[in-house]
Amino acid sequence: MTALTRRMLLLLSLTLISLGALLTGCSGLLPQPPEAPRTYLLAPELPGRSGSVPLAPPSMRPSLRVSAPRAEPGYDSRRMAYLEQDYRLDSFAAHEWVAAPATMLAPLLVRALRDSGAFATVSEDDQGIDTDLRLDTVIEALYQDFRARPSQARVQLRVRLVDPAERRVLATQVFSDSEPARTEDPYGGVIAINQALGRLLPRIADFAAANARQAAIKPASLP
């Protein structure tokens, strides 16, 4: 191998090494794939049977269907909402609900209503069961409010009890609650929202039980 050939090989090796280092350095400048958002549940602790409404005899307890809850705009997706300024609703970029809040609310309502003991049966809307009564729910607010310190979780639900056979609204009520967040971050808001919702659900069950009893609905299973 001549001296010229050795010099050419050395030059080629140095060029390749420099090119590799350059590519390695540039890789850090390339856009990285975004991290998957952190996801959270609506899963409040419920107290079990703690209602204040006297129960009707078992044979007179109506059946109840929980229709699929709806949500007002701003609360109808997995995005977690927060408020820093009046009239401006934003959402966290890297934090989401595991499903739309209305989807997670339906089984929670069913559980609270069953725990009340006031109804012969409680079923969800997708089960296609005819019942004496129906409960409709709309999420009107579900957000973390940073306008106050500590920030506040705010939950508001509009509920109505309906007699489907008579096409008659028996009662309507708006339920709202708030809870201060323990930490000024999305997770602190999640904990506070679950605590507020955990207080609202038994109140909704009592509302349904009281109005069902006052309506004196005759169960469909009886002649």
Secondary structure as GFF3:
##gff-version 3
##sequence-region A 1 223
A	DSSP	alpha_helix	3	27	.	.	.	ID=ss1
A	DSSP	beta_strand	38	40	.	.	.	ID=ss2
A	DSSP	three_ten_helix	58	60	.	.	.	ID=ss3
A	DSSP	beta_strand	64	66	.	.	.	ID=ss4
A	DSSP	beta_strand	70	71	.	.	.	ID=ss5
A	DSSP	beta_strand	79	85	.	.	.	ID=ss6
A	DSSP	beta_strand	88	97	.	.	.	ID=ss7
A	DSSP	alpha_helix	101	116	.	.	.	ID=ss8
A	DSSP	beta_strand	122	124	.	.	.	ID=ss9
A	DSSP	three_ten_helix	125	127	.	.	.	ID=ss10
A	DSSP	beta_strand	133	145	.	.	.	ID=ss11
A	DSSP	beta_strand	152	163	.	.	.	ID=ss12
A	DSSP	beta_strand	168	180	.	.	.	ID=ss13
A	DSSP	alpha_helix	186	215	.	.	.	ID=ss14
###
